[in-house]
Amino acid sequence: MLARSLRQRILTALVLGPLVAAGILLLPTPYLALGLALVVGLAALEWTALAGIETNRARALYLMLVGLCLLLCWQPPVRGWLGLLLIAASLWWCLIAVYLFRLGSIAPASGPDLELIPAGVLVLVSPWVAMVQLHAADERGPLLVLFLMVLIWSADSAAYFTGRIWGRTKLAPVLSPGKTREGVYGALLAAAVCGGLLAWGGGLSIAGALPVVLLCLLTAFVSVIGDLFESLLKRRRGVKDSGRLLPGHGGVLDRIDSLTAAAPLCALGASWLEIGL
């Protein structure tokens, strides 16, 4: 069963990877923004299930709410304020990290979770804003977005295989018994390598490379928090996956949970370090 699941994951990644990379590199920002909005829409529908929103009418209303927020963020008068949204999202994930690592047990949920309605808007809209802003920054923007994707994929894959081979100490057994601290160390090592390669490709000195590597380490660590948070939501609802759209990966949220947390911090860091911005 494990081998079959792994094969499905690899095949899905081999199909989606080139398509995502081509879209990032070849599409103009408005078309990429539209494509990402469709992904966010699918994720929003899965979020409604995790939030206990059961009726089709309520789900449609929530999808409209998320869509309106995306449309609002695209408007020129609002764009100058979107940095505040990314800051708010990054701070929110810091609070979630503290909450998750202090969590002792998970109580099953029944009925709607009203607090997850605004939380879902923040979780889903902020990475869309981050990726669109990175992509539109300048001629290097698409490469930065692709680098972010590669960084998350590399950290996720390194965590998976490192945990499988050397994992001994559980990271958060209440949330995800399969995740280990050794897996996180593998993810951070992969992130450091990615950051070093980015700095080397940009011709940075050692002093200039250190902030870039640190940003990649923080991005990879926060991506783990995004994964754990979705695990919490799924366990509260007693489901294994957020959906069944992607063979071997579950739903859209299962595939982008790390990115939802990592993208806002990465975009902020790239802006502050003036990497391509």
C-alpha positions, 0 to 999 in steps of 0.5 A: 500500500505504501509503495502504491501511494508513493508511486501515485505521489511521484506520478502526480508530481511528474505531471503537475510539476512541469505544468506548474513550472511552465505556467509560472515561467510563461504566463503573464502575471494576470493569467497566472493570477487567474490560474492561482485563483482557480486553485484557491477556489478549489481549496476554499471548497475543501476548507468549507468541509474542514470548517463544518460548512455543510450546505451547498448554499453556504459553501457557494457563499463562502466561495464567493467571499473568497473570490471577492477578496481576491478581486479586491486585492487585485484592485490598484488602490488596494495593492499598496496596502497588501504588505500589511496583509502579508505581515498579518498572515505571517504573525498569524502563523507564528501564533498558530505555531505556538498554539500547535506545539502547546496542544495536548489533545484534539477534541472532535468537532461537530457543526460549523467552526465560525472562527475558521471562516475568517481564518480561511480567508487569511490562509487562502488569500494571503499566499495568492497575494504573495505569489502574485506580488513576487511574480509581478515584481520585475523580470526575475519575479517568475524565477522567484516564484518558481524558486519558492515552489522548488524550495517547498517541494525540496523541503517537503521531500527531504522531510519525507525521506529523512523521516522515513530513513532516520526518523526516531523522535516524534515532532507532534504525535497528537497532530501527525504521528508520522512526522519526526524531528529528524524529518524537519532537520532534513527539510531545513538542510534542503532549504539551506542548500536551496538558499545557498544555490540562490545566493551563489546564482545571484553572485552574493558574498558570504555576508550577503548569502547569510540572510538569504539562507536564513529566509529559506530556513524560516520559510521551510520551518513555517511550511511545516507549521502549515502542514501541521495546522491542516493536520489539526483541522482534518483530525478534528473532522476525522478525515485523512485527506481534504479531498480526492482530486490529486491521486496520492496527494489527497485534495488541493489543500493537502498539496498547498498546505505548506505553501499557504504558510510559507508564501507570505513570509517568503514574499515579505523576506524577499521584499525586505532583502530586495531580492528581485523587488 
